[in-house]
Amino acid sequence: MTEQVRLEDFILTKKQKEFERDFFKGSEHYQRWEDVEFGRVWENDRRFTVEAEDILAYSAGVGDENPLFSDAEAAKSGPFGGLIAHPIFFTPIVFWLAGDEGPLSWLRTPGAINPGGVYEMFEPIRPGDTLRSRAHVKDKWIKRGKRYLTYEVDFLNQDDTLVVRLQATLILPTSKNDGTHQF
Amino acid sequence: MSTITFESVQLNSHLPQLVRRIDQEFITRDAVASLDFNPIHVDPVWAKKVNLLGAGTTIAHGLCTVSFLASTVTDWCYASGGFITRIESKFVAPVRPGDTVTCSGEVMELHPRDDGKSFVVIELLAKNDREQTVAWAKAFVRLPSQR
């Protein structure tokens, strides 16, 4: 039996309320594997201003109760002097900053699979930080009939300091109507 | 909990294990937390229809498993002022609703530095309750020094 679990029951933050949760909607505008451009560094106007509620909601979502990520008051007496984000907090940031067209919109492709990646953290992310992204494509290839895309995303804060760098890979479904592996 | 410093860490020592039970509620909650609403995670009907990785179920987010592996490290050393500077991860099998994921870690390398940036490399493994490896990762972790 299908478990009846409603997304709406887990919405906690302003960003979660605003975010377009239907990944099929507008998917015809997502950048496709075959249209990916090399050699271009891509930025957009989107910004992620980190609120304490974003940090708390992320740690709750992954089941982490470490007070450094989940209790602003207790975190004050910790080694970071206040609340910091869980190391994998870049996930909601990259989806928020990606948008629904152009480079990075491939993240929203229904059926995209993440086979792994390399994630570098240079500074802890704290409430009040405002982050933007800078991305470029590193490689795309076909292996065993699957289409892979590797790209790098830098997150810079309000001081233009690099805080996180992702080297991420996705296996993307074929999007042209060639009769194979299409959703 | 005792304070972790670079000097206190023994090569091949093990981190305390971390266990997470996964069901559709957990996956959907993580989807909201991650803003990753890919239907392969949150839509059991669609997941059954496309049967992307066999078994016809939703799958947990790969980065959710990485978050467990990272939490294994942060539970161990963040209260002492440790900091993960790099994670290399690979997912080898999907995590599905009903799975229990157990994460373990072993200190494989010690990198002493004179500039206060000594670090260790930890190999992390996530297994399901059928003893199948679902993900592995290498975490580079900066630790405070006694010197």
Interface residues (C-beta under 8 A of the other chain):
Chain A: T2 E3 V5 R6 L7 F10 I11 L12 K15 Q16 F19 R21 D22 F23 F24 A57 Y58 A60 G61 V62 G63 D64 N66 L68 F69 G78 P79 F80 H86 P87 I88 T91 P92 F95 W96 L107 R108 T109 P110 G111 A112 I113 N114 P115 G116 G117 V118 Y119 E120 M121 F122 P124 F183
Chain B: R20 D23 Q24 E25 F26 T28 R29 D30 A31 V32 A33 S34 L35 D36 F37 N38 P39 I40 V42 P44 V45 W46 V50 L52 L53 H61 G62 L63 C64 V66 S67 F68 A70 S71 T74 D75 Y78 A79 S80 G81 F83 I84 T85 R86 I87 E88 S89 K90 F91 P97 A135 P144
